[in-house]
Every structure is written in C-alpha cells, then in structure tokens.
Amino acid sequence: MKTASSLTLVAAVAVLARTWQLSQNEFGRQYYAAGVRSMLDSWHNFLFNAFDPAGFVSIDKPPVAIWLQVASAKLLGFSAHSILLAQAMAGLAAVLIIYALVRKYWGGTAGAIAALSLALSPVNVAVDRSNNTDSCLILVLLAAVWLGMRAAETGRLAMLCAAMAVIGIGFNVKMGAALVLAPVLALTFSLARPGAPVTWHKATWHLGRQAIAGIVLVAVSLSWAIFFDLTPARDRPYAGSTRHNSMLELALVHNGAARFLPASAPAGNPAISSPAASGEAAPATTAVRQPVMTDDSPTGPLRLFRPRAAAQFAWLLPLALAGLVLAWLDARSPGASVSRRISAGVWTGWLVLYWIVLSFAGGLIHTYYVAVLGPPLAVFSGIAVAGLWSRWKAGKSGRIYLPLIIVATASWQIYLCMPPSEGIGSDWLSLTWLTSIGIAVICAAVLYALPQRGSSFAKLLAVASIGALLVPPTLTAASVVLRRPNIAAPVANMTALLTPSDTERQALRTSRLDAGRQKLISYLTANREAANFLVAVPNANVAAPLIISTGLPVMAIGGYLGDDPILTASDIEKLASDRQLRFVMLGGFTLAPAKQAAALDPIARWVRANGHPVDPKLWRPYASSSTPYRINLGNEWVEVPPPELFDLWGTAN
C-alpha cells in the first residue's frame, strides 16, 4: 500500500506539472504542428515526414516523434492539446519507468525519490510541455536501458539486439543524439560477468556477439533514411535543411557535425542571438531582434556547472554524485548482486557520456538538450537518499554523511539561485528559496546531533530536509507552468515567476494576429483559382501558421530556415506558367536573416520584376508599409517588417 501510495503521488505530481495551463503553449513549435496537420490525411506525407500538405519539403528531423503526435491528433482530433499531450504522456511514462527500474535494483524509497526528482526536473517539465522531440528520445532511451540491463543480466544476445534496435528507433527520433548510449549498453553486456581466464576464443565470441548487435543497430537506425534517399526525388519531399536533398546528409551534417563541431563562419549558426537584418522585405536600416535559442556558453568541463545550464537539471547535483559513489560502493561490496553492478554501470555511462558530449559540443546546441541528463541524475539522487539514510541509521561514522550531503546540496543551490537574484530577501521568491535552503540546513544539523537512531522524529527531519531541497527546482519548474516560456527553445527560469502574467494583453495581441492572418487567408483562398499552392513564402516559420489554419498547401521556398536550395528563379517561373503557383509572399520573420536573404535573393528579384504587387489593403491588417507586424515567438512579441504579396498571374481583384 505504501508503494502504491508513493507511486500515485509521484504520478500525480508529474501529470500536474506537465498538463497544468498547457493551453498557454498553444501549438508549441508551429513548425512541427504544421507537419502533423500535413500528415493527418496523407499516408504519403506521413511516410516521408512532410512539412506541408503538398509534400514539397520534409521536416528536418526523423519521423518517429512526429508520428506519435500524428497518432495523438488522429485519435483526439487535430488541436494544440492533442499534439502537446503526446509529449506530456511520454514524460509521465519516463517517470514511471525510472521508478520501476530503480525500485527493482535499489528499493522502493530510492525509486520514489528518483521518480519525484525527474517529475520536478525543470528542463524535463519544460520539454514535456512542448512538442520538441526530446521527451520521445528520453522515453526511447529508457526503454533501451530496460532491455540492455536484462540483456546483461541474462547474457542473451536477443535481448541485446532488442536494446540496440530500440536505440535505432531513437536514431529515428533525434538521430545521433540517441547513439551516445549504445556503447554503454554494449560494454555493460560484455563486462557484466567477467570470466577468467580471458582466452582468444572467448574474446572472439564476445566480439562476434557485439558485431551482430551492431549490425542490428545500424540497420534499424538507417532504415528510414535509406528508404527516403532511395525513393526518386520526384516522388518524395525535398530533404529539409540539406544542400543535396539527402536524409543521410541531414543525419551527418545538420543534425550531426553541425551540432558538435564549431561553425566555420557566423552565418553557419541559424539561430541568431543578436540583432540582424530582417531579410528581403525590410529596408536596409531595419533590424529585428532575434530570440535567444542557442547555448553560446564556452565549451569545456565547466560548461554544465554554470548556472545557465545547471539550473535546468542539476539542483540536486551533490546529492546525485553521492548516489553515484554509493551505488558503486554497494555494487562492489562482498555479496552484492550482479544486477546492482549492471545498474550502476549503465546509469554512470549514461551520465558521463552525455555530460562529456554536451560539455564539449561546439556547434548548434540548445540549452534544453540537457534534459537527457535528467534521468541518470534522478536515479542517483534516489540511490543517495536511500543509501545515506540507511547509513545514518547504522550509526557510528555513517551518521555524518547524510547531514553533510544535505548541507553541500544546499550550498550548491545557493550558488544556482544567486546569479538571477537582485536584492536577495526583497521579494517573495528569494525569501522562499532562502527559507527552504535554511530549513534543509537546520534539519541536517539537528539530524547529526540527534542521539536517538531511527526514531520517527529523525525520519521527519530527513523527509523535511529532502523536501526543502526540492523547493528551488520546483519553483524553477513552476516558471514554465505558470508563465509561458519560449516554446521553440523551452528553458525554465525561476525569476519569470516575478513577472506579472499579462494574459489579457497577450490574448488581445493574439486575436489581432489571428484576424490579420485570416484576412490574408481569405484573400488567398478567394483568388487562388486552380493553383496547387495557396501561396509560396520564404521559410517554414512563415508557412507553418498558414498550414495550421487552413490545412492547404503552402510552399516554404527555402525550407525551415529559408536557405535550402530547393528552387531557382526559373523553377518559380515554370510553376507560374504551369498555373501551379499564383501568389508569392516575401519578407516576414526568419531565424536566419542573412542566410535566407542570400539564398533567396535571385528568386526575390525575379518575383519583384515579374510579379504584380497586391494592394496591401486587400490582405494586410495594416495598409501602411511602415507599420510593423508583431509576431509571437513563444514568450515574447517582436516586431518584423510587413511582408509583400505578389501575384504572378496578374493583378487580382
């Protein structure tokens, strides 16, 4: 009953954190939401992970996570809730799997604390409330860990192959990000039961088994990409975010080397964190502030220890590191089960390898990528609490460890809380975290001085201290629940709770934006005639809301960022002469202004030279060319120059 109650409580916390006020996030990343709508009624688009209903260009990610969103939308109807619910349920499933895995090897207390830690991990709450693919990736990795541990325990090759197949599915969620775990499971399988002597025959046997598992991993990982590339280009979408229309290129370059190797030039970074020119439609003097989406902090061993990243996932870091040490001490102690050694090895490998990768990756990295470190840190936090409590009850020298680690964790949390705080003690937020940290320290001191072992009062002190240490991460997680974060790159920020909620003003701006979009859509649909495409726009960020609103084919000429070499000016001319395309809209928001302007400049020049400008009064909410648009980027509104609409067939009425 106690186990069922704790699991129910943890599950309730996880569900509440992931679904409360979820509607404020609307469709999340509209880029993915548009893809979901495009796939709902077309198996062809579904199979090729198309971004738009015409299957013109694909999403620049593998399909599995998007397929789950499509399944949810098919079951519940296309809506913001149905899309985001897929990730929220993946996050809840991850919490439950963590509980099961830790409880099996380390006990119910460790399992409950581990699950609760993950349920309240700020960055995990943030990504589980978005439609980014990280929630699905984490769930798949946990499934692979489950199978990998069973493979190591039983020595069965079939189980190892199953684990590698699941990692292969993870590759089709987020490509190379899933492969980091593969060597961990492979080594654990071979080293779980070291035998002596190590003969050439035995080594060859091990290598042969690993080779078979490796073949399974490669086959499953590349199956969809190879299928995509082998399909004739005319029968499938263009591979988004590639230069040569290849899904393998997407895996190796845009979602591979570009994520980990430093960019060769500033223009190589598509997510600009500083002001830049707005593109074709903007005057030369106009600047548009870009959202901060990438992590540009210096690479190196200290990267993830800095508050910017650590405040997302590492509030219990000293406690987790103590749990790592305790896990290995218990696993290596006389009479310890092989299963504990396997568990310790897998979670340590997960933590160490992903920590190294994220610390030294010099390419396009988003801060929310640290969500993948949430599970191992949660596991070791649970092991630490259970292990330190048992050592405290044992008395003697073991009494010092639990209070000492509590104080160390409290000190670490002060370090994380200090940078964003101004005038500590002058607002309710700083008073709250100061009080919680103070309670944890006081409880630790009394716990150390308490002479009576194992009393109910001692247990109350231990629970109170751990609960107090969970207050700062809970406040940080609450910042994405009670306030709308940047949806495209969701990160938690405790100080956002001090910002008054401005729902009325945001609702008014949103209604005006929707009204303006509806005016454009009404004009386009009324004058589209027999054209295949409703309109062609520079990039997917401009196309996505139109696709979501209409479900009609909208061409993103340059793909996601607007710089994919999909079409030339002569291609646009042919589409117009074949009566497939009538309207082209230039300008609007872009994440890569310089790259898009350079890539689409020939097309833009041709459109301006051969198209007929459409009177803004007919389709724009503001007729004046000097009146800026306000675009909602998730948690902020920015002004962009008004776009221009051209009719390639003639002046429409």
matplotlib code that plots the C-alpha trace (Angstrom):
import matplotlib.pyplot as plt

x = [0.0, 2.9, 4.5, 1.2, 0.6, 4.1, 3.8, 0.3, 1.6, 4.6, 2.5, 0.0, 2.9, 4.2, 0.8, 0.1, 3.5, 3.1, -0.6, -1.5, -2.2, -0.9, -3.2, -0.9, 1.7, -0.9, 0.6, 4.1, 6.6, 4.3, 6.9, 6.2, 2.5, 2.2, 3.9, 1.3, -1.6, 0.1, 0.4, -3.0, -4.8, -2.0, -0.1, 2.5, 3.2, 3.2, 5.7, 8.1, 7.6, 6.5, 6.2, 3.5, 0.3, 1.8, 4.8, 7.1, 9.8, 10.3, 10.7, 14.4, 14.1, 13.4, 9.8, 9.1, 8.4, 6.3, 4.4, 3.4, 2.0, 0.1, -1.3, -2.5, -4.0, -5.7, -7.2, -8.2, -8.6, -6.1, -5.6, -2.9, -3.8, -3.7, -0.2, 1.3, -0.4, 1.9, 5.0, 3.3, 2.4, 6.0, 7.3, 4.9, 5.9, 9.6, 8.9, 7.1, 9.9, 12.5, 10.5, 10.3, 14.0, 15.3, 12.9, 13.9, 17.6, 17.7, 14.5, 11.2, 12.5, 15.2, 12.6, 10.2, 12.8, 14.2, 10.8, 9.9, 13.3, 12.6, 9.0, 10.2, 13.3, 12.8, 14.1, 12.2, 9.0, 9.7, 10.4, 7.5, 5.2, 6.5, 6.3, 10.1, 11.3, 13.4, 10.6, 10.3, 14.0, 14.3, 11.5, 13.1, 16.5, 14.8, 13.2, 16.7, 18.2, 15.5, 16.3, 20.0, 20.0, 18.0, 20.5, 23.4, 21.7, 20.7, 23.6, 21.0, 22.1, 18.5, 17.9, 21.0, 19.8, 16.4, 18.1, 20.2, 17.0, 15.3, 18.3, 18.0, 14.4, 15.9, 18.1, 14.8, 13.7, 16.7, 19.5, 23.0, 21.8, 20.5, 23.7, 25.6, 24.0, 24.9, 28.5, 27.3, 24.9, 27.4, 30.2, 27.8, 26.7, 30.3, 31.6, 28.7, 30.1, 33.9, 35.3, 38.8, 40.9, 40.2, 41.1, 41.3, 38.3, 36.2, 37.2, 36.3, 33.0, 32.2, 33.2, 31.1, 28.0, 28.7, 29.1, 25.7, 24.1, 25.9, 24.5, 21.0, 21.7, 22.9, 20.2, 17.4, 19.0, 19.5, 16.4, 14.1, 16.9, 18.0, 14.4, 13.9, 17.1, 16.4, 13.0, 13.3, 13.3, 10.2, 8.2, 9.1, 9.6, 12.9, 15.0, 14.7, 17.8, 20.2, 22.2, 22.0, 18.4, 19.7, 18.4, 21.8, 23.3, 20.8, 21.9, 25.6, 25.7, 22.8, 21.8, 25.4, 28.5, 26.7, 25.6, 29.0, 31.7, 32.2, 30.7, 33.2, 31.6, 29.0, 26.5, 26.6, 24.5, 20.9, 19.6, 20.8, 21.0, 21.8, 20.0, 20.2, 18.8, 15.3, 15.5, 14.1, 11.1, 12.9, 14.7, 18.4, 18.2, 15.6, 16.7, 14.7, 15.7, 16.1, 15.1, 17.9, 17.6, 21.1, 23.5, 26.6, 28.3, 32.0, 32.7, 34.8, 34.5, 32.8, 30.0, 27.3, 28.3, 27.5, 24.1, 22.7, 22.7, 22.8, 19.7, 17.8, 18.6, 21.2, 19.7, 20.4, 23.9, 25.9, 23.2, 23.4, 27.2, 27.0, 24.5, 26.9, 29.6, 27.2, 25.9, 29.4, 30.3, 27.2, 27.7, 31.3, 30.7, 31.0, 27.9, 26.4, 24.3, 25.5, 22.3, 23.3, 26.7, 24.9, 22.5, 25.4, 27.4, 24.5, 23.5, 27.1, 27.8, 24.7, 25.6, 29.3, 29.0, 26.1, 27.8, 31.0, 29.2, 27.1, 30.1, 32.4, 29.9, 30.8, 28.1, 24.4, 23.4, 20.2, 20.2, 17.2, 19.3, 20.5, 17.1, 18.8, 20.8, 17.7, 17.1, 20.6, 20.8, 17.3, 18.4, 21.5, 19.5, 17.2, 20.0, 21.7, 18.7, 18.1, 21.7, 22.6, 19.5, 20.5, 24.0, 22.7, 20.5, 23.6, 25.2, 28.9, 30.8, 28.0, 25.9, 27.8, 27.2, 23.5, 23.7, 27.0, 25.5, 22.3, 24.5, 26.6, 23.5, 22.0, 25.3, 25.1, 21.6, 22.6, 25.1, 22.5, 19.9, 22.2, 23.0, 19.4, 18.5, 18.6, 18.2, 18.0, 15.3, 13.4, 10.9, 8.8, 10.8, 14.2, 12.6, 11.1, 14.3, 16.3, 13.8, 13.8, 17.6, 17.7, 15.2, 17.3, 20.5, 18.8, 17.3, 20.6, 22.3, 19.6, 19.8, 23.5, 23.2, 20.2, 21.2, 18.3, 18.6, 15.8, 13.1, 10.0, 11.4, 14.6, 12.7, 10.6, 13.8, 15.2, 12.0, 11.8, 15.3, 14.9, 11.6, 13.2, 15.9, 13.2, 11.7, 14.1, 13.8, 10.0, 10.0, 12.1, 9.8, 6.8, 8.1, 7.2, 3.9, 2.6, 4.3, 4.6, 8.2, 10.0, 8.2, 10.8, 13.7, 12.0, 14.0, 13.0, 13.8, 12.7, 12.7, 9.9, 7.6, 8.2, 6.9, 3.2, 1.1, -0.3, -2.9, -5.4, -2.8, -1.4, -4.9, -5.7, -2.4, -3.1, -6.6, -5.3, -2.6, -5.2, -7.5, -4.7, -3.8, -7.5, -7.7, -4.7, -6.1, -9.5, -7.9, -5.7, -8.4, -10.8, -8.2, -6.2, -8.3, -6.7, -3.2, -1.8, -0.3, -2.2, 0.9, 4.7, 6.6, 10.3, 10.6, 8.7, 8.3, 6.0, 4.3, 3.5, 0.7, -1.0, -0.9, -2.2, -5.1, -6.1, -4.6, -3.9, -0.5, 1.8, 5.2, 8.2, 10.5, 13.7, 12.7, 12.9, 15.4, 14.8, 18.2, 17.6, 18.5, 15.2, 14.1, 15.6, 14.0, 13.4, 11.5, 9.3, 8.7, 7.8, 5.4, 3.7, 3.4, 2.0, -0.6, 0.5, 1.6, -0.1, 0.9, 4.4, 4.9, 8.3, 9.6, 8.2, 10.0, 13.1, 15.6, 18.4, 18.0, 21.4, 21.4, 17.8, 18.4, 21.5, 19.8, 16.5, 17.8, 17.6, 14.1, 13.1, 14.5, 12.6, 9.3, 9.6, 10.5, 7.7, 5.0, 2.3, 2.3, -1.1, -2.6, -2.0, -5.5, -6.8, -4.9, -2.9, -4.4, -2.2, -2.1, 0.9, 4.2, 5.8, 3.6, 5.4, 4.0, 4.2, 5.0, 4.6, 7.8, 6.5, 7.2, 7.9, 6.5, 8.9, 8.3, 9.0, 8.7, 5.4, 5.6, 4.9, 2.5, 2.9, 0.5, 2.4, -0.6, -1.7, -3.4, -6.1, -9.4]
y = [0.0, 2.3, 1.7, 2.2, 5.5, 6.9, 6.0, 7.5, 10.7, 11.0, 10.3, 13.0, 15.5, 14.6, 14.9, 18.2, 19.7, 18.6, 19.5, 22.4, 25.5, 23.6, 25.6, 28.7, 27.0, 26.8, 24.6, 24.7, 24.8, 25.6, 24.1, 20.6, 21.2, 22.1, 18.8, 17.0, 18.6, 17.8, 14.1, 13.5, 12.8, 11.6, 8.4, 9.7, 12.7, 10.6, 8.1, 10.8, 13.2, 16.0, 19.6, 20.8, 19.2, 19.2, 17.2, 19.9, 19.7, 17.4, 18.3, 18.4, 15.7, 11.9, 10.9, 8.8, 11.6, 13.4, 10.2, 9.9, 13.4, 12.5, 9.4, 11.5, 14.1, 11.3, 9.8, 13.0, 15.4, 18.0, 20.5, 22.1, 19.8, 16.6, 17.5, 18.5, 15.7, 13.1, 14.7, 15.1, 11.4, 10.5, 12.5, 10.7, 7.3, 8.2, 9.0, 5.7, 3.7, 5.4, 4.4, 0.7, 0.5, 2.0, 0.2, -3.2, -2.8, -0.3, -0.4, 1.5, 4.6, 5.1, 4.5, 7.0, 9.8, 9.1, 9.4, 12.5, 14.1, 13.6, 14.7, 18.0, 18.5, 21.9, 21.2, 17.9, 19.6, 22.3, 19.9, 17.6, 20.6, 21.4, 19.5, 19.1, 15.6, 15.3, 13.7, 10.9, 10.5, 10.1, 7.6, 5.5, 5.6, 4.4, 1.5, 0.7, 0.7, -1.7, -4.1, -3.6, -4.4, -7.5, -8.5, -8.0, -10.0, -12.9, -12.9, -13.3, -11.9, -11.5, -9.0, -7.0, -6.9, -5.7, -2.9, -1.9, -1.9, 0.4, 2.8, 2.5, 3.8, 6.5, 7.5, 7.9, 10.3, 12.5, 10.9, 10.9, 12.1, 8.5, 6.7, 8.0, 5.3, 2.4, 1.8, 1.9, -0.9, -2.9, -2.7, -3.5, -6.6, -7.8, -6.8, -7.8, -11.3, -11.1, -14.6, -15.9, -16.7, -14.4, -16.6, -15.7, -17.9, -16.1, -12.6, -13.6, -14.9, -11.6, -9.5, -11.7, -11.1, -7.3, -7.3, -8.9, -6.3, -3.5, -4.7, -4.5, -1.0, 0.3, -1.5, 0.0, 3.4, 3.9, 2.1, 5.1, 7.5, 5.0, 4.3, 8.1, 8.6, 5.6, 7.0, 9.1, 12.8, 13.5, 11.0, 12.5, 15.8, 17.6, 16.6, 19.7, 21.6, 19.8, 21.1, 17.9, 16.6, 13.7, 12.4, 10.8, 14.2, 15.6, 13.0, 13.6, 17.4, 19.4, 17.0, 15.6, 17.6, 21.0, 20.1, 19.3, 20.9, 24.7, 26.6, 27.7, 31.1, 33.1, 32.6, 28.9, 29.4, 29.5, 30.5, 34.1, 35.5, 39.1, 41.6, 41.1, 42.3, 41.1, 39.9, 40.8, 42.9, 45.0, 48.3, 48.2, 50.2, 47.9, 45.5, 42.7, 41.3, 37.6, 35.2, 33.7, 30.0, 28.5, 27.9, 30.0, 29.4, 28.4, 24.7, 22.8, 20.8, 23.7, 24.3, 22.4, 23.6, 27.1, 28.3, 28.8, 25.1, 23.7, 25.5, 23.4, 20.0, 19.8, 21.3, 18.0, 17.5, 17.0, 14.5, 12.7, 12.5, 11.0, 8.5, 7.6, 6.8, 4.9, 2.9, 1.7, 1.0, -1.1, -2.8, -3.7, -4.8, -8.5, -10.5, -7.7, -8.9, -8.6, -6.7, -3.8, -3.6, -3.6, -0.9, 1.3, 0.8, 1.7, 4.9, 6.0, 5.5, 7.5, 10.3, 10.5, 10.2, 12.6, 15.1, 15.0, 15.4, 18.3, 19.9, 19.9, 20.2, 23.4, 23.6, 24.3, 23.4, 24.4, 24.6, 22.3, 19.4, 18.9, 17.2, 14.0, 14.2, 14.3, 10.5, 9.5, 12.4, 11.5, 7.8, 8.7, 11.2, 8.4, 6.0, 8.6, 9.3, 5.6, 4.8, 7.8, 7.2, 3.6, 4.6, 7.2, 4.6, 2.3, 4.9, 5.5, 7.2, 6.9, 9.5, 12.4, 11.6, 12.4, 15.8, 16.6, 15.9, 17.9, 20.9, 20.5, 20.4, 23.4, 25.4, 24.4, 25.6, 29.0, 29.2, 28.4, 30.9, 33.8, 34.9, 35.8, 37.3, 41.0, 42.4, 39.0, 39.0, 41.8, 39.7, 36.6, 34.4, 34.9, 34.7, 31.3, 29.7, 31.2, 29.8, 26.4, 26.1, 27.3, 24.6, 22.0, 23.1, 23.3, 19.8, 18.5, 19.9, 18.6, 15.2, 15.0, 15.9, 13.7, 10.9, 8.6, 6.4, 5.5, 7.5, 8.9, 12.4, 11.6, 10.3, 13.5, 15.6, 13.6, 14.0, 17.7, 18.3, 16.5, 18.2, 21.6, 20.8, 20.1, 23.6, 25.5, 23.1, 23.1, 26.9, 26.8, 24.1, 26.2, 29.1, 27.1, 26.0, 29.4, 31.5, 30.9, 30.0, 30.3, 27.4, 26.8, 26.5, 25.8, 26.6, 27.3, 30.5, 30.9, 34.7, 34.5, 34.0, 37.6, 38.9, 39.6, 37.5, 39.6, 37.2, 39.9, 41.8, 38.7, 37.4, 40.8, 40.7, 37.1, 37.9, 40.7, 38.5, 35.8, 38.4, 39.6, 36.1, 35.3, 38.4, 37.1, 33.6, 34.9, 36.8, 33.9, 31.3, 33.6, 34.3, 31.1, 29.6, 26.4, 26.9, 23.9, 26.1, 28.6, 30.8, 30.5, 32.1, 32.3, 29.8, 27.3, 29.8, 31.9, 28.9, 27.0, 29.1, 29.3, 25.5, 25.0, 27.4, 26.0, 22.6, 23.8, 23.5, 26.4, 26.3, 27.1, 28.1, 27.7, 25.1, 25.6, 28.5, 29.7, 28.8, 25.3, 25.2, 23.7, 26.0, 28.5, 31.6, 29.6, 27.0, 29.7, 31.0, 27.5, 27.0, 30.2, 29.5, 26.0, 27.7, 25.8, 28.9, 32.3, 34.1, 34.7, 36.5, 37.9, 39.0, 38.0, 36.5, 34.3, 32.7, 33.2, 36.6, 36.8, 33.2, 33.5, 36.8, 35.5, 32.2, 33.6, 36.8, 35.6, 34.4, 37.6, 39.7, 37.6, 37.9, 41.6, 42.0, 39.8, 39.7, 42.3, 43.8, 43.2, 46.2, 45.8, 47.0, 43.7, 41.3, 43.1, 44.2, 47.4, 49.0, 51.2, 49.7, 51.4, 49.7, 46.8, 43.4, 41.9, 38.2, 35.9, 33.9, 31.9, 34.1, 37.4, 39.6, 41.1, 43.5, 42.4, 44.5, 43.9, 41.3, 41.9, 39.9, 39.4, 38.0, 36.0, 35.7, 39.3, 41.8, 40.1, 41.7]
z = [0.0, 0.9, -2.5, -4.4, -2.5, -3.2, -6.9, -7.1, -5.5, -7.8, -10.9, -9.8, -9.4, -12.9, -14.5, -12.8, -13.8, -17.4, -18.1, -15.9, -18.1, -21.0, -23.3, -22.8, -25.1, -27.9, -30.7, -29.4, -32.2, -35.1, -37.5, -36.1, -35.6, -39.3, -40.2, -38.0, -39.9, -43.2, -42.4, -40.9, -44.1, -46.3, -45.9, -48.4, -46.3, -43.1, -44.5, -45.7, -42.7, -44.9, -43.6, -45.9, -47.3, -50.9, -49.7, -51.0, -48.3, -45.2, -41.6, -40.7, -38.1, -38.3, -38.1, -35.0, -32.5, -35.1, -35.9, -32.2, -32.4, -35.5, -33.8, -30.9, -33.3, -35.2, -32.1, -30.3, -33.3, -34.5, -31.8, -29.7, -26.8, -28.8, -30.1, -26.8, -24.9, -26.7, -25.1, -21.7, -21.7, -22.8, -19.9, -17.5, -18.9, -18.3, -14.7, -14.2, -15.9, -13.7, -10.7, -11.8, -12.8, -9.6, -7.3, -8.8, -8.1, -5.2, -3.3, -3.1, -1.3, -4.0, -6.7, -5.3, -4.8, -8.3, -9.9, -7.9, -8.9, -12.6, -12.2, -10.9, -13.0, -14.6, -18.1, -18.3, -17.3, -20.0, -22.8, -21.8, -22.2, -25.7, -29.0, -29.3, -29.8, -26.6, -24.5, -27.0, -27.2, -23.4, -23.3, -26.0, -24.2, -21.0, -22.9, -24.3, -20.8, -19.6, -22.3, -22.0, -18.3, -18.9, -21.7, -19.3, -16.5, -18.7, -21.2, -24.0, -27.4, -28.5, -25.6, -26.6, -30.2, -29.0, -26.9, -30.0, -32.1, -29.7, -29.8, -33.6, -33.2, -31.0, -34.0, -35.9, -33.2, -32.9, -35.0, -33.5, -30.1, -29.4, -30.3, -27.3, -25.2, -27.5, -26.3, -22.7, -23.2, -25.3, -22.8, -19.9, -21.7, -22.2, -18.8, -16.6, -16.0, -16.5, -16.6, -16.2, -18.0, -20.9, -23.9, -27.6, -28.2, -25.6, -26.9, -30.4, -29.2, -27.4, -30.5, -32.7, -30.5, -30.4, -34.1, -34.6, -32.2, -34.1, -37.4, -35.9, -34.6, -37.9, -39.9, -37.7, -37.4, -41.2, -42.4, -42.8, -44.1, -46.8, -47.8, -48.1, -50.2, -52.4, -53.4, -56.5, -55.7, -57.8, -55.7, -52.2, -50.5, -50.6, -47.6, -45.4, -44.1, -46.6, -49.5, -51.6, -50.9, -48.8, -45.5, -44.8, -45.2, -42.7, -40.2, -40.8, -41.2, -39.9, -37.2, -36.9, -37.3, -37.1, -33.6, -32.2, -34.4, -34.2, -37.1, -39.7, -40.0, -38.1, -40.8, -40.1, -36.9, -37.9, -34.5, -34.1, -30.6, -31.7, -33.8, -37.6, -40.8, -41.3, -44.9, -48.3, -47.3, -44.8, -45.5, -45.1, -41.8, -40.2, -37.6, -36.0, -32.6, -32.8, -30.0, -27.9, -28.8, -28.8, -25.9, -26.8, -23.4, -23.7, -24.2, -21.7, -18.4, -16.6, -19.1, -17.4, -14.0, -14.8, -13.5, -17.0, -17.7, -14.2, -13.1, -15.7, -14.4, -11.6, -8.5, -6.6, -8.2, -4.9, -3.8, -7.1, -7.1, -3.6, -5.0, -7.8, -5.2, -3.0, -6.0, -6.8, -3.2, -2.8, -6.2, -5.4, -1.8, -0.9, -1.8, -3.9, -6.8, -10.4, -11.1, -9.0, -10.7, -14.1, -13.0, -11.6, -14.8, -17.1, -15.3, -14.8, -18.5, -19.5, -17.2, -18.1, -21.9, -22.3, -19.9, -22.0, -25.3, -24.1, -22.4, -25.4, -28.3, -30.1, -32.7, -32.7, -29.1, -27.3, -23.6, -23.2, -24.6, -21.0, -20.4, -21.4, -18.2, -16.1, -15.8, -14.5, -12.1, -10.8, -10.4, -8.4, -6.2, -5.3, -4.5, -2.4, -0.2, 0.5, 1.0, 3.2, 5.3, 5.9, 6.8, 9.2, 10.9, 11.2, 13.4, 14.1, 11.4, 8.9, 10.8, 9.3, 5.6, 5.2, 7.0, 5.2, 1.7, 2.6, 3.5, 0.4, -1.8, 0.0, -0.7, -4.3, -4.6, -3.2, -6.0, -8.6, -7.1, -6.6, -10.2, -11.3, -8.0, -7.3, -3.8, -2.1, 0.5, -1.1, -2.9, -2.1, -4.5, -2.9, 0.6, -0.4, -1.6, 1.2, 3.7, 2.1, 2.0, 5.6, 6.7, 4.9, 6.7, 10.1, 9.7, 8.7, 11.8, 14.2, 12.4, 13.0, 16.7, 17.3, 19.6, 19.0, 15.9, 13.6, 15.5, 13.9, 14.6, 12.8, 9.8, 9.8, 9.8, 6.8, 4.9, 5.7, 4.6, 1.3, 0.7, 1.4, -1.2, -3.8, -3.3, -5.6, -8.5, -8.0, -8.2, -11.4, -12.9, -12.0, -14.2, -17.3, -15.9, -14.6, -17.3, -21.0, -21.9, -25.3, -27.0, -29.7, -27.1, -23.8, -20.7, -17.1, -15.3, -11.7, -11.9, -14.5, -11.6, -10.6, -13.9, -13.7, -16.0, -18.9, -20.3, -21.3, -23.4, -24.9, -25.8, -27.5, -29.5, -30.4, -31.6, -33.7, -35.2, -35.9, -37.5, -39.7, -40.8, -41.5, -43.8, -45.7, -45.9, -47.1, -49.9, -51.0, -51.0, -52.8, -55.6, -55.7, -58.5, -59.8, -58.4, -56.5, -53.8, -51.7, -51.6, -51.6, -48.7, -47.8, -45.0, -42.8, -39.9, -42.2, -43.7, -40.5, -39.1, -42.6, -42.8, -39.3, -40.0, -43.4, -44.0, -47.5, -49.4, -48.5, -50.1, -47.9, -50.8, -48.7, -46.2, -42.5, -42.4, -45.9, -47.3, -48.7, -52.4, -53.5, -56.2, -58.6, -60.2, -63.3, -61.3, -59.9, -63.4, -64.6, -61.7, -62.5, -66.2, -65.5, -63.3, -60.2, -58.2, -58.2, -55.1, -53.6, -50.3, -49.5, -46.1, -42.7, -39.7, -40.2, -37.8, -40.2, -41.9, -43.6, -44.9, -46.1, -47.9, -49.7, -50.7, -51.9, -53.5, -57.1, -56.6, -54.8, -57.7, -60.2, -58.3, -57.9, -61.6, -62.9, -60.3, -59.6, -56.1, -54.4, -52.8, -49.0, -48.2, -49.7, -47.5, -44.7, -41.4, -41.7, -45.1, -44.3, -45.4, -42.4, -39.8, -38.3, -37.6, -34.1, -34.1, -31.1, -30.5, -27.5, -24.5, -26.3, -29.1, -31.6, -34.4, -38.0, -41.2, -43.0, -45.8, -49.5, -51.6, -55.4, -57.9, -60.6, -62.9, -62.9, -60.7, -58.7, -57.6]

ax = plt.figure().add_subplot(projection="3d")
ax.plot(x, y, z, "-o")
ax.set_aspect("equal")
plt.show()
